[in-house]
Amino acid sequence: MKKIKPISDENNAVRVKESDENLEKMAKKLTKAWNKPLKTDKLPDLSFSKFEEKLKSKDQ
């Protein structure tokens, strides 16, 4: 039968296996990635007139 480890032991696994330097590098990398603006080629036209045109073309 497999022994179940307490949750606190699993939380400590990252601290034991990773050095502070590596964790800091990873944090910087993730922060840089998360702060990049989203890439969108063009913004959608959300005006009512454009919506009306789509409605009219859909009804035909």
C-alpha positions in Angstrom: 0.0 0.0 0.0 1.3 3.4 -1.0 2.0 5.8 1.8 0.3 9.2 1.4 2.5 12.2 2.1 1.2 15.2 3.9 0.4 18.2 1.7 3.1 20.3 3.5 5.8 17.8 2.3 4.6 18.3 -1.3 4.7 22.1 -1.0 8.3 21.9 0.3 9.4 19.8 -2.6 9.8 22.9 -4.8 11.9 24.6 -2.2 14.1 21.5 -1.7 14.7 20.8 -5.4 15.0 24.3 -6.8 17.6 26.9 -5.8 16.6 30.4 -5.0 18.5 31.5 -8.1 16.5 29.3 -10.4 13.2 30.3 -8.9 14.1 34.0 -9.3 15.1 33.4 -13.0 11.8 31.6 -13.6 9.8 34.4 -11.9 11.5 37.1 -14.1 10.8 35.1 -17.2 7.2 34.6 -16.4 6.7 38.3 -15.4 8.2 39.3 -18.7 5.9 36.9 -20.7 2.8 38.0 -18.8 3.5 41.7 -19.2 3.8 41.5 -23.0 0.8 43.1 -24.8 -1.4 40.7 -26.7 -0.7 40.5 -30.4 -3.8 41.3 -32.5 -3.5 42.0 -36.2 -6.5 44.2 -36.4 -9.2 45.3 -33.9 -12.7 44.2 -34.7 -15.2 46.8 -35.8 -17.8 46.8 -33.1 -19.8 49.8 -34.4 -23.6 49.4 -34.6 -23.5 50.2 -38.4 -21.3 47.2 -39.0 -23.6 45.1 -36.9 -26.6 46.3 -38.9 -24.9 45.4 -42.2 -24.3 41.9 -40.9 -27.9 41.5 -39.8 -29.2 42.6 -43.2 -26.9 40.3 -45.1 -27.9 37.4 -42.8 -31.6 38.0 -43.4 -31.2 37.8 -47.2 
